[in-house]
Amino acid sequence: MALQNHVIDSDEPVSLGGEGLAPDPRELMLAAFNACMTAVFVQEARAKVSPLPSDNPYYIGAIYE
């Protein structure tokens, strides 16, 4: 699949007739869902906490004070 200038490879495991060289479609779906949820979390956290530390993706502390 080509997306903008990026290529996302997909493959099935050897046990299902693939070559096992890339994530299978289920893994890609879970990764996309995780990326979406992370983006929403960061967007909401930035709206509630000003500013979020940009150099560290792991923020420890209370969001609601």
C-alpha positions, 0 to 999 in steps of 0.5 A: 500500500502506498500512502503519500510518499510512504510505503506500508508493507503487509504480509501474512505469517508463514503458517498462513502462506505468507513470507512473514517479512512484514506485519500482517493486516491485523497487526497493522490495524492494531498499530493504526488504532494505537497511533490514533488513540495516542494522538487523541490522548496527546491532543487532550492532554495538551488542552488540559496541561500547558505545556506538555514536555515535548522532549519526553513522551512519558508524562508523569503527573496529574492531568486534572488538578 
